Structures are given as C-alpha cells and as structure tokens.
Amino acid sequence: MSLHFEPIPTAQVRAIRAGGPDANGMPAERGFISEGRGEPCRHCLSQVPTGREFLILAHRPFPDLQPYAECGPIFLCADDCPAWEGEGVPPMLTMSEDYLLKGYRANHRIFYGTGKVVPRAEVSAYAEVLLADPDVAYVDVRSARNNCFQLRIRRRD
C-alpha cells in the first residue's frame, strides 16, 4: 500500500500567516525563534530552520465540532515554506522516538481500538495495517508525549 502524508492545506496556512483565526478564533502567536529542535512545521513537515521565526496556534484537523474533534497546539514556519509533497516518511516523523497513531472513520469519528503508541520506525507499517481496513478513512499521527497533532496519513490514490 502506498501512503500519503498530508500537510495542513496551503490555503489554510496562508490565511493563518496573514493573521486569520486559528481553531480557537485567535491569531497565531508570533515572535518565537527556532532553536533547531522540537518545532516541526505542519506544512513543510520539517523542522523549522534554526534562527527562523515560527508561529504557535491552536489546530483542529476536523471539519466540524464534535466529541472526537481534538484541538491542540501546533507550529508553522512564519515564512513561506513549500507544502510537503515528498515520497516516504517526512522529516518531522524522525524527530521523536515514538508517535501516537489513531484511525478514523469517514465521519471523522475515532475507530475504537486503533490508538497505539508506536516507535518511529514502525509508523508507516502500523498506518498500513490500519488503512488496510476499509472502515478506516485516515490515520492521525500525534505526539506520544504531548498529544499534539503532527499530520494525517491516507491511502495514496
């Protein structure tokens, strides 16, 4: 199975950078400078470069409010960066020793029993296992420590 690692959509990122509201209706916080570790951008799916500004904002990767629509803090490069379009595992999924993966149905409700913390080397394999089930529409990857949304994985068309 081929996997597609999805960044946050470019139009949404541009709106946030221009001062648009985050998931809490607030503008992104500005003025933070990357130390080169621990600030992964959810658009380019790489570490924010050392010495560069990044934004902190609330993100809810679900279309509507509902009990399973988790919201939490994320980082974005403050400057323009290209959306991830690469093959294989994006650089940001090499920054931690493990990640929390959860499968979701097409109605954006969690698929019970799919949540699991996996070592970084097993992220793709576990996502493939989950996505082999036709009832799983996508897999969200979150921080195993802080539960921050990292990215979404879908079957590649």
ZIMOLIN-V971421 format. One line per field, one symbol per residue. phi: phi as a letter, one per 30 degrees, with the letter a starting at -180 (. if undefined). psi: psi as a letter, one per 30 degrees, with the letter a starting at -180 (. if undefined). burial: 1 if it has 9 or more other C-alpha atoms within 8 Angstrom, else 0. A space follows every 50 residues. Layout:
phi=???
psi=???
burial=???
//
This chain:
phi=.cccccddeeddddddddjddddcicdddcjccdciaibdddcdhbddee icdbcbadbbdbdbdaecddbadbcbeddebddebdciddeddccbdabc cbdbdddicdcejcdadbdedcedddddeddddddcdabccbddcciddc accbddd
psi=kkkjjklkkeeeeeeefgglkafggllkklgkkkggkgikkgefhlkkkk flklkklkkjhkflklfgikklklkkkelklkkkgllaklefggflfllk kkkklfggkkjkffkkkkkefgeeeeeeeeffkffjelkkklkfefgkke lkklkk.
burial=00101111000010111001111000110100110110111111111101 01111111110000000010111111110000110000011100000111 11111101011001101111001101110110000111111111001111 1111100
//
